[in-house]
Structures are given as C-alpha cells and as structure tokens.
Amino acid sequence: MEKNTALKRLCVKVIAEDSVGYETPYLGQHGISLLLSAEHASGVNHVLVDVAQDPVALLENFKRMNISLACVDAVVLTHCHYDHTQGVAKILGEIGKKDLPIIAHPDLFRKHFISDPFLRPIGVMDGDRKSDIEAAGGVLYLTRDPLNILPGLMTTGEVPRVTDFEEVGMNLYTLENGKVKKDAMIDDLAVVANVKGKGLIIVTGCSHAGIVNIAHHAMKLNAKEKIHAIIGGFHLIEASKQRIEKTASELKKIGPNRVYAGHCTGFKAQMALYNVFKDRFSPLYTGLSVEVG
C-alpha cells in the first residue's frame, strides 16, 4: 500500500454468512460474501469479497438489502473453496460489466479435494472456471503478490506461515505432476484497508493461512501497528482447545479494537474470543454492517 494513503471511510456489509441476524429477512448459507464500500478522495468504490456458494440466495440478499449489483467495481476471491467461489460467473453476469477486475491467487483453479468421508472436489466448480469468468465479463488478476485495489485498500497476496500453532484446519489435497500432495492452501489471501485516524481493517474469507499470520503480515505490509478491526472466518471450527486459546491470546497481544468472526470460526472459538475481547467481539451474521471512519 502506498505510504500516507488512507480511506476516509470503510463500510463492510455481510451479504452472505452461515447465520442471519435476529428478526431479519435475509437468507443464510454455508459460505461468506462481504461487500466493501471504500470512500476515498475521488469518491466511493465497492469491492465484493467472495460470493459464498448459492448465487440465488446471494442475489436475493442483495435485493432484500436494496443494494444494486451494478455498484460492484471489483471482486476478490480469497481462496478456491466452493463456499467462497460457487456461482461467481453467474454473479458477474448479473453485475453486467465488461472488464471487471477479479483478483485471486494463480493457483485458484487447481485440482483440490478431500477424501473424508469420501473423495470429492471442494475447489472451484464447473461453470466458474477461468473461461467462464472471462466470458461473463471478468478480467483475472492472478498474483502471488499483494495488489493495490485503490489507495488505502489492498490484498495481502500469499501470507507467510510464521506461527508454530496455526495450520489450514482440514486434510486437503491436490495433484502435482500426477502425484497426490497435501494442499497447504497457499492461495489463501485477505483484504486490508487503511482508514484515516482508525488503523487497519482486515477482511478474511477463511484464514487458512492462520489469522495471527494474516494480522502480522498486514501490519508489516502497511508499516502500521494498529489494527482497528478483523472481520471474517478464522477456520477454528475443528481446532484443538490449545490452538483456539493460543489464537485468542495472540490476537489479544495484537490488540484490535474490534473482532467480528463467523462462518468457519466455530462456536468454541467464538466463545474464546468473546472471553478475551468481551464487548469488542461480535459474531458475524448475514446483514451485519460494520462502518469505520
């Protein structure tokens, strides 16, 4: 991110999530999709982070929230999993723009699967391949590096795996030169905003790279020590008690003002985060809006 650049304001709207807000009309689904509205010196741009797995439900939520898909200026796909990418070509068709930036890692379209309880693919599905995205108006920006979307808003690129207690959280596999190989989810990335007078806002999909690794990488990229908020999935749903407690402890040291965690985070991890952050923690839910600035 360029030095001395910051957004005036950022709004993060949860369009899709595993749960829905109390007394709201929105549709829940296993997955996540967040709309970032970034206000800067030249106006406002809107970035859609992930599209969950059910485009019909996602489109219905856009309608019920009275948000026009035409506002979307770019899409970030945080990693390959179907509950973050399924229906992206259909969504692009509904957005209806040509040359819309689609930002992701170069390994997004690899063969990706699990074998428990039975062999099945869980990566990008048919209908959302590279050619489908391009035919729907998307232009792919596939990079391992951090990428500035606009001054004050960027992707992390590949996140260095530094901690000794974080891992991808699932038994995942890929094929490489005809051989089965453990998949380390190197494609997992996050989005980082810098809001004037507030600090960094980190938006994650599943945090397969480890949420603590992501936080430290975001601070290093931006030469900032202050994180205002972390928003997204932390993939601790099947993590050990020790990993959950260590994650909460390390996040406390980092000291974000607010933590919003859901999707793949898991109830036990949400409770641990609440015990550490108290009223500064909130579970994610469909319809939630977080405004900073």
C-alpha positions as CSV (number, residue, x, y, z in Angstrom):
1,M,0.0,0.0,0.0
2,E,1.4,3.4,-0.9
3,K,2.6,5.4,2.1
4,N,0.4,8.2,3.5
5,T,-2.7,6.9,1.8
6,A,-5.8,6.1,3.7
7,L,-9.5,5.8,3.1
8,K,-11.9,8.3,4.5
9,R,-14.4,5.6,5.5
10,L,-15.0,1.9,5.0
11,C,-18.3,0.0,5.3
12,V,-18.3,-3.8,5.4
13,K,-21.7,-5.4,4.7
14,V,-22.2,-9.1,5.2
15,I,-24.2,-10.3,2.2
16,A,-23.9,-14.0,3.0
17,E,-22.9,-16.0,6.0
18,D,-23.8,-19.2,7.8
19,S,-26.1,-17.3,10.3
20,V,-28.6,-14.5,10.0
21,G,-29.4,-11.6,12.2
22,Y,-32.3,-11.7,14.7
23,E,-35.6,-10.7,13.2
24,T,-34.1,-10.1,9.7
25,P,-35.5,-11.4,6.4
26,Y,-32.1,-12.5,4.9
27,L,-31.1,-15.9,3.7
28,G,-28.3,-17.8,5.3
29,Q,-26.0,-20.3,3.6
30,H,-22.7,-22.1,4.4
31,G,-20.2,-19.6,3.0
32,I,-19.3,-16.0,3.1
33,S,-19.6,-12.9,1.0
34,L,-18.9,-9.3,2.1
35,L,-19.3,-6.0,0.2
36,L,-16.7,-3.4,1.0
37,S,-17.6,0.2,0.3
38,A,-14.5,2.3,0.3
39,E,-14.8,6.0,0.4
40,H,-11.7,7.9,-0.7
41,A,-10.7,11.3,-2.1
42,S,-12.1,10.6,-5.5
43,G,-15.4,9.0,-4.5
44,V,-16.6,5.5,-3.4
45,N,-15.7,2.1,-4.9
46,H,-17.3,-1.2,-4.0
47,V,-15.4,-4.5,-3.8
48,L,-17.2,-7.8,-3.3
49,V,-15.1,-10.3,-1.3
50,D,-16.1,-13.9,-2.1
51,V,-19.6,-15.0,-3.3
52,A,-20.4,-17.9,-1.0
53,Q,-21.9,-21.0,-2.7
54,D,-25.5,-20.2,-3.6
55,P,-25.9,-17.4,-6.2
56,V,-29.7,-17.5,-6.0
57,A,-29.6,-16.8,-2.2
58,L,-26.8,-14.2,-2.7
59,L,-28.8,-12.3,-5.3
60,E,-31.9,-12.5,-3.2
61,N,-30.0,-10.9,-0.3
62,F,-28.7,-8.1,-2.5
63,K,-32.3,-7.5,-3.5
64,R,-33.6,-7.6,0.1
65,M,-30.8,-5.3,1.3
66,N,-31.7,-2.9,-1.5
67,I,-28.2,-3.0,-2.9
68,S,-27.7,-2.8,-6.7
69,L,-25.1,-5.3,-8.0
70,A,-24.2,-2.7,-10.6
71,C,-22.2,-0.9,-7.8
72,V,-19.6,-3.6,-7.7
73,D,-16.3,-2.4,-9.1
74,A,-14.1,-5.5,-8.4
75,V,-14.3,-9.0,-6.9
76,V,-11.7,-10.6,-4.7
77,L,-11.8,-14.4,-4.3
78,T,-9.9,-15.2,-1.1
79,H,-9.2,-18.9,-2.0
80,C,-10.5,-21.7,-4.1
81,H,-13.2,-23.3,-1.9
82,Y,-16.7,-23.7,-3.4
83,D,-18.3,-22.0,-0.4
84,H,-16.5,-18.8,-1.5
85,T,-16.5,-19.1,-5.3
86,Q,-19.5,-21.0,-6.4
87,G,-21.7,-19.0,-8.8
88,V,-19.1,-16.3,-9.4
89,A,-19.7,-16.4,-13.2
90,K,-23.5,-16.0,-12.6
91,I,-22.9,-13.1,-10.3
92,L,-20.6,-11.4,-12.8
93,G,-23.4,-11.8,-15.4
94,E,-25.8,-10.1,-13.0
95,I,-23.3,-7.3,-12.4
96,G,-23.3,-6.8,-16.1
97,K,-19.9,-5.0,-16.6
98,K,-17.1,-5.6,-19.0
99,D,-13.5,-5.9,-17.9
100,L,-14.4,-6.2,-14.2
101,P,-11.3,-7.0,-12.1
102,I,-11.4,-10.4,-10.5
103,I,-8.5,-10.7,-8.0
104,A,-7.2,-14.1,-6.8
105,H,-4.1,-16.3,-6.5
106,P,-2.7,-18.0,-9.6
107,D,-3.4,-21.5,-8.1
108,L,-7.1,-20.8,-7.7
109,F,-8.2,-23.2,-10.4
110,R,-6.0,-26.2,-9.3
111,K,-7.4,-29.7,-8.6
112,H,-8.4,-29.5,-5.0
113,F,-10.2,-32.2,-3.0
114,I,-10.8,-34.1,0.3
115,S,-11.2,-37.9,0.8
116,D,-13.1,-37.9,4.2
117,P,-15.7,-39.3,4.3
118,F,-15.3,-39.9,0.5
119,L,-13.4,-38.5,-2.4
120,R,-14.9,-35.2,-3.6
121,P,-13.8,-31.9,-5.1
122,I,-14.2,-28.8,-3.0
123,G,-12.4,-26.2,-5.1
124,V,-13.7,-24.0,-7.9
125,M,-16.6,-25.9,-9.6
126,D,-17.6,-26.3,-13.2
127,G,-19.3,-23.2,-14.5
128,D,-16.8,-21.0,-12.6
129,R,-13.6,-21.8,-14.5
130,K,-11.3,-19.2,-15.9
131,S,-13.1,-19.2,-19.3
132,D,-16.5,-18.9,-17.6
133,I,-15.3,-15.9,-15.6
134,E,-13.9,-14.2,-18.6
135,A,-17.0,-14.9,-20.7
136,A,-19.1,-13.2,-18.0
137,G,-17.0,-10.0,-18.2
138,G,-14.3,-10.7,-15.7
139,V,-10.6,-9.9,-16.1
140,L,-8.5,-12.1,-13.9
141,Y,-5.7,-10.5,-11.9
142,L,-3.9,-13.7,-10.6
143,T,-1.0,-12.8,-8.5
144,R,1.0,-14.2,-5.5
145,D,1.9,-10.6,-4.6
146,P,0.0,-8.0,-2.6
147,L,-2.1,-5.9,-5.0
148,N,-3.4,-2.4,-4.5
149,I,-7.1,-2.2,-5.5
150,L,-7.1,1.5,-4.8
151,P,-5.0,3.8,-2.4
152,G,-5.9,2.6,1.0
153,L,-7.2,-0.9,0.0
154,M,-5.1,-3.9,-1.0
155,T,-4.9,-7.7,-0.9
156,T,-2.2,-9.4,1.1
157,G,-1.0,-11.8,-1.6
158,E,0.5,-15.0,-0.2
159,V,0.7,-14.9,3.6
160,P,4.0,-16.2,5.2
161,R,3.3,-19.1,7.6
162,V,5.3,-18.0,10.7
163,T,3.5,-19.2,13.8
164,D,4.0,-22.7,15.1
165,F,0.4,-23.4,16.1
166,E,-1.6,-22.4,13.0
167,E,-2.4,-24.7,10.1
168,V,-5.0,-24.9,7.3
169,G,-7.6,-26.7,9.6
170,M,-8.5,-29.5,7.2
171,N,-7.0,-32.5,5.4
172,L,-6.8,-31.1,1.9
173,Y,-5.1,-32.5,-1.2
174,T,-4.1,-31.5,-4.7
175,L,-2.4,-33.2,-7.6
176,E,1.0,-32.2,-8.8
177,N,2.8,-33.9,-11.7
178,G,0.4,-36.9,-11.3
179,K,1.1,-37.3,-7.6
180,V,-1.2,-36.7,-4.6
181,K,0.1,-33.9,-2.4
182,K,-1.1,-32.2,0.8
183,D,-2.6,-28.9,-0.1
184,A,-1.2,-26.1,2.1
185,M,-3.7,-23.5,0.8
186,I,-1.0,-21.2,-0.4
187,D,-3.8,-19.3,-2.3
188,D,-5.4,-18.1,0.9
189,L,-5.3,-14.3,0.9
190,A,-7.1,-11.4,2.7
191,V,-8.1,-7.8,2.1
192,V,-6.6,-4.9,4.1
193,A,-8.0,-1.4,4.4
194,N,-6.3,1.6,6.0
195,V,-8.8,4.1,7.3
196,K,-7.6,7.6,8.3
197,G,-7.4,8.0,12.0
198,K,-8.5,4.4,12.7
199,G,-5.9,2.0,11.5
200,L,-6.2,-1.3,9.6
201,I,-9.3,-3.3,8.9
202,I,-8.5,-6.9,7.9
203,V,-11.2,-8.8,5.9
204,T,-10.7,-12.6,5.6
205,G,-12.5,-15.5,4.0
206,C,-11.4,-18.5,6.0
207,S,-7.9,-17.6,7.3
208,H,-6.4,-20.9,6.2
209,A,-3.1,-19.1,6.4
210,G,-3.8,-18.5,10.1
211,I,-5.5,-15.3,11.4
212,V,-2.4,-14.4,13.5
213,N,-0.1,-14.8,10.5
214,I,-2.5,-12.7,8.4
215,A,-2.6,-9.9,11.0
216,H,1.2,-9.7,11.3
217,H,1.6,-9.8,7.5
218,A,-1.0,-7.0,7.1
219,M,0.8,-4.8,9.7
220,K,4.2,-5.4,8.0
221,L,2.8,-4.6,4.5
222,N,1.4,-1.3,5.8
223,A,4.1,-0.4,8.3
224,K,1.4,0.0,10.9
225,E,1.0,-1.5,14.3
226,K,-2.6,-0.5,14.9
227,I,-5.4,-2.8,13.7
228,H,-8.9,-1.4,14.2
229,A,-10.9,-4.5,13.2
230,I,-10.6,-8.0,12.0
231,I,-13.7,-9.3,10.1
232,G,-14.3,-12.8,8.6
233,G,-13.8,-16.5,9.1
234,F,-11.0,-17.8,11.2
235,H,-11.4,-21.6,10.5
236,L,-11.1,-22.8,14.0
237,I,-14.2,-25.0,13.9
238,E,-12.2,-28.2,14.3
239,A,-9.2,-26.8,16.0
240,S,-7.9,-28.1,19.3
241,K,-8.5,-26.3,22.6
242,Q,-4.9,-25.4,22.7
243,R,-4.9,-23.8,19.3
244,I,-8.0,-21.8,20.0
245,E,-6.7,-20.5,23.3
246,K,-3.3,-19.6,21.7
247,T,-5.1,-17.8,18.8
248,A,-7.2,-15.7,21.2
249,S,-4.1,-15.0,23.3
250,E,-2.0,-13.8,20.4
251,L,-4.8,-11.7,19.0
252,K,-5.1,-10.0,22.4
253,K,-1.4,-9.1,22.1
254,I,-2.0,-7.6,18.7
255,G,-4.9,-5.6,20.2
256,P,-7.5,-4.9,17.6
257,N,-10.3,-2.7,18.7
258,R,-13.0,-5.0,17.3
259,V,-13.2,-8.6,16.2
260,Y,-16.0,-10.0,14.1
261,A,-15.7,-13.7,13.5
262,G,-18.0,-16.3,12.0
263,H,-18.5,-18.7,9.1
264,C,-15.8,-21.4,9.8
265,T,-14.7,-20.0,13.1
266,G,-16.8,-22.3,15.2
267,F,-18.7,-21.7,18.5
268,K,-15.9,-22.7,20.8
269,A,-13.5,-20.3,19.2
270,Q,-16.2,-17.5,19.2
271,M,-16.6,-18.1,22.9
272,A,-12.9,-17.9,23.5
273,L,-12.7,-14.7,21.5
274,Y,-15.6,-13.3,23.5
275,N,-13.9,-14.2,26.8
276,V,-10.8,-12.2,25.6
277,F,-12.4,-9.2,23.9
278,K,-15.8,-9.0,25.7
279,D,-17.9,-6.3,24.1
280,R,-15.3,-5.7,21.4
281,F,-16.2,-9.1,19.9
282,S,-19.2,-9.9,17.8
283,P,-20.2,-13.0,15.8
284,L,-20.7,-12.5,12.1
285,Y,-24.2,-12.8,10.6
286,T,-25.9,-12.0,7.4
287,G,-27.0,-8.4,7.3
288,L,-24.3,-7.1,9.7
289,S,-22.8,-3.7,8.7
290,V,-19.5,-2.5,10.1
291,E,-18.7,1.2,9.5
292,V,-15.3,2.6,10.2
293,G,-14.4,6.3,9.7
